């Protein structure tokens, strides 16, 4: 079992940057896929990015490609979401999630992840 702790949200002006962290406080990320999702008020939870821990392969939603990047720490059990060129439309609660059995075709589906962090608010002002 994996317990996830997120940090790094906050308020930033449009065009600014933030880095979110997701750490496994219990367990390890070995053999897991870690996904990033976000949910704005009144909207469905949507896929943002994902990384395969073992291969370091990454995947992105079209809306964030070229602006966001996800990576894993070289040591320890932490995954990062670096968010650059932020826009007001990026405002949402951001969640990290993990699962050990996700196939590529399911990586963008939030219902396919078993473990979730508590979420962190990201607010981008115009």
C-alpha positions in Angstrom: 0.0 0.0 0.0 1.1 3.5 -0.8 0.3 6.7 1.1 0.8 9.9 -0.8 1.6 13.4 0.5 1.5 16.4 -1.8 3.0 19.8 -1.4 3.8 22.9 -3.4 0.5 24.5 -4.4 -0.2 28.2 -4.0 -1.1 31.5 -5.7 0.8 32.7 -8.7 0.4 35.3 -11.4 -0.3 34.2 -15.0 3.0 33.3 -16.7 4.6 32.2 -13.4 5.8 28.8 -12.3 5.1 26.4 -9.5 6.5 22.9 -8.6 4.3 20.3 -7.0 5.8 17.4 -5.1 4.2 14.0 -4.4 6.0 11.8 -1.8 5.2 8.2 -0.8 5.1 8.4 3.0 4.4 4.7 3.3 5.6 2.2 0.8 7.7 2.9 -2.4 6.9 3.9 -5.9 8.8 0.9 -7.4 6.8 -0.6 -10.2 4.1 2.2 -9.9 2.7 4.7 -12.4 2.2 8.1 -10.8 -0.4 10.3 -12.3 -1.3 14.0 -11.9 -4.9 15.1 -12.1 -6.7 18.3 -11.5 -10.2 19.3 -10.7 -11.7 22.8 -11.0 -15.0 23.8 -9.4 -17.9 22.3 -11.2 -15.7 20.3 -13.6 -14.7 16.7 -13.9 -11.4 15.5 -12.7 -9.0 15.6 -15.6 -5.7 14.0 -16.5 -2.6 16.3 -16.5 0.5 14.1 -16.6 1.9 10.7 -15.6 5.2 9.0 -15.2 6.2 5.4 -15.1 8.5 5.1 -12.1 10.7 2.3 -13.5 11.1 3.5 -17.1 10.7 7.2 -16.4 8.4 7.4 -19.5 6.1 10.5 -19.3 2.7 11.3 -20.7 0.9 14.7 -20.9 -2.5 16.1 -21.6 -2.5 18.3 -24.8 -3.5 21.3 -22.7 -0.2 21.2 -20.7 2.2 19.8 -23.2 5.3 22.0 -23.5 4.5 23.9 -20.2 4.4 21.2 -17.6 6.8 18.4 -16.9 6.8 15.5 -14.5 9.9 13.8 -13.2 11.1 11.6 -10.4 13.7 12.3 -7.8 17.0 10.4 -8.3 16.8 9.1 -4.7 13.8 8.6 -2.5 10.2 8.3 -3.4 9.2 11.7 -4.7 7.7 12.8 -8.0 7.5 16.4 -9.2 5.2 18.3 -11.5 7.0 21.4 -12.7 4.4 23.9 -14.1 5.6 26.8 -16.2 3.8 29.5 -18.2 0.8 29.1 -15.9 -2.6 30.3 -17.1 -5.8 31.2 -15.2 -7.4 28.1 -16.7 -4.8 26.0 -14.8 -6.5 27.0 -11.6 -7.7 23.8 -9.8 -7.0 21.4 -7.0 -4.2 19.2 -8.1 -3.9 15.6 -7.1 -1.2 12.9 -7.4 -2.3 9.3 -7.7 -0.5 6.0 -7.9 -1.2 2.5 -9.1 0.9 -0.6 -9.9 -1.2 -2.1 -12.6 -2.1 0.5 -15.1 -1.7 -0.3 -18.8 -0.9 2.5 -21.3 -4.4 2.8 -22.6 -5.7 3.4 -19.1 -3.1 5.9 -17.9 -5.3 9.0 -18.4 -8.4 7.6 -16.5 -8.5 8.8 -12.9 -10.7 5.8 -12.0 -7.9 3.5 -12.7 -5.7 4.7 -9.9 -6.0 3.2 -6.4 -4.1 5.6 -4.2 -4.5 9.4 -4.0 -2.9 12.3 -2.3 -4.9 14.9 -0.4 -4.8 17.5 -3.2 -3.2 20.9 -3.3 -4.7 24.2 -4.5 -3.2 26.0 -7.4 -4.6 29.4 -8.2 -3.4 31.4 -11.1 -4.4 35.1 -11.2 -4.7 37.1 -14.4 
